[in-house]
């Protein structure tokens, strides 16, 4: 049987610094080496397919670009995280994220991503995110594969989320266990689960879990949805707050998970800080949203302030009488604010930090409590990722 495609060229292990190709990359991190394969259609020589693979210094794939004539450009990002469950279960979580971008906006994309604070991901459409959790019990030798997947439904504002635990394997053979599955559709903009879409086989449907539509998200992908949710709950969703999920600190020694920048009204997640769990991200996000409320009230109280506060004064006008006393406290605390790196004790005792920490802790507790059901149903997915 004749192949439909013929090889034009193939390069393996080219150092990235010496790579002369024009493959479009989505990741901001520089890889170590590049493999590239270019094929042409035997039926139509103008139909070219180029697959470019970017690897890190260990040889692991970090990104792959699929450039096919006449089709959207597609890129796939790869990542791996190791976790431990209990005292004897090791889990390797391998995630792939598929994105696509229309060729018509490629030139605009390449130009805009050179600007500071531009989130390059907004130009790409997320097609599918899949995480395989490969669990192995070092005492029994049992292996369990669990899969978490989010698939975007084209021309729809819905996503399909699914959790699957496959039958166990021991000594290369399946153990007589049933597959577990939970799936549902989620509203893309709100992450609310569409109730009549839930399908459960071998598991209980989580009840009263308001975060169910967030459980399948990776930690990085959950930053913006969590921030949007908490902003809405704090009635700050119409206050021109910008969410920057990949903020790169100006100083390399800046040590923070995220911060609220009152100058331009932005919540900045430190790109260099890797959250150890979704719960930590939840607490941090609620904490920073609380700061946005505090600085908002301070601006209305003073009728001026940072550029963002001044914009809020112009948009919302006088502070409400019931908020004046609260705003007075925030104003004094902000005027006497001491950063953590100057005096950690004074920082923790400052009113705005005490209240933000309290809000973060309460929200974390709610998130963990509401997640008990899904975590008990899928025990071999690290709880840090649910």
Buried (B, 14 or more C-beta within 10 A) or exposed (E): EEEEBEEEEEBEEBEBEEBEEEBBBBBEEEBBBBBBBBBBBEEEEEBBBBBBBBBBEEEEBBBBBBBBEEEBBBBBBBBEBEBEBEEEBBBEBEBBBBBBBEEEEEEEBEEBBEEEEBBBBEBBBBBBBBBBBBBBBEEEEBBBBBBBBBBBEEEEEBBBBBBBBBBBBEEEEEEEBEEBBBBBBBEBEEBBBEEEEBEBEEBEBBEEBEBBBBBBBBBBBBBBBBBBBBBEEBEBBEBEBBBBBBBBBEEEEBEBBBBBBBEBBBBBBBBEBEBEBBBBBBBBBBBBBBBBBBBBBBBBBBEEBBEBBBBBBEEBEEBEEEBEEBBEBBBBBBEEBBEBEEEEEBBEEBBBBEBBBEBBEEBBEBBBEBBEBBBEBBBBBBBBBB
